[in-house]
């Protein structure tokens, strides 16, 4: 879920460089919502499976695999929507020129990518716990 959240954030930020209609934005919003909803349903399926099966059970594995497969299908569809909507070579050039003209913004992008990686790996709870541990020491 954290990976999809970060990806959605970057998609919406970089969408400002593209010429997009309301319909295009609607398609992007629907694709993002579909992936997020699939992730939530996947989490529900995994939690329910873990609650009902005390140990390994082949049906639990199948259910978890199917839920994860649904997320994968939604993510692939969202990527296809992204390609259809964002395949605008002129906009790619505009993004490149923007960052070439403003190196400070490139630094800001690099910092945001680093923060995003920490968020993806640790999550909000892990970051909070790390901050609390540092304050206590």
Order of alpha helices (4+ residues) and beta strands (2+ residues): alpha-alpha-alpha-alpha-alpha
